[in-house]
């Protein structure tokens, strides 16, 4: 076993049986004396300290993570900005139909220099009992005969506000975008982070 002086860090090799259950030893270099325990007793103390650290760590994780996962409504009530955490990290999509309702959607067209420009307006309502983060809307336009993934025009309109209170409604109107002329199918969804 290696014994290290606590004062000058000088190291000594000592047979464990010489120490027995513990002896008073003195450093030959600096003269410091201390009680040296045998290796087995020292490792028991280290194991108790290690177990205490592990217990404190897991207790801290539990009291931090448990409320975030299982007391979501309470956390969001006192910390509304946490709703973006839930949307992003826990995969709760803000496009969930039970959370938001997009209503009264209409389009308007303007022709400039022989080109057709389109805007979309409508209303978004927070249908939940909680404050919800909202980032904007994403609009995809395709012609009727095109596949579902083939879009002719696509854009995202950001909002100047970032959250909706429970049952709050907002009216939105998008910027004008140049679009194809006929048989348009419009898909509107809420933009994510």
Secondary structure as UniProt FT lines:
FT   STRAND          2..4
FT   TURN            6..8
FT   STRAND          11..13
FT   HELIX           16..19
FT   TURN            20..21
FT   STRAND          23..26
FT   TURN            28..30
FT   STRAND          33..36
FT   HELIX           39..70
FT   HELIX           72..78
FT   TURN            80..81
FT   HELIX           82..89
FT   TURN            94..95
FT   TURN            97..99
FT   STRAND          100..112
FT   TURN            113..114
FT   STRAND          115..126
FT   STRAND          132..133
FT   STRAND          136..143
FT   TURN            144..145
FT   TURN            148..149
FT   STRAND          153..158
FT   STRAND          163..164
FT   TURN            166..167
FT   STRAND          169..173
FT   STRAND          177..178
FT   STRAND          184..190
//
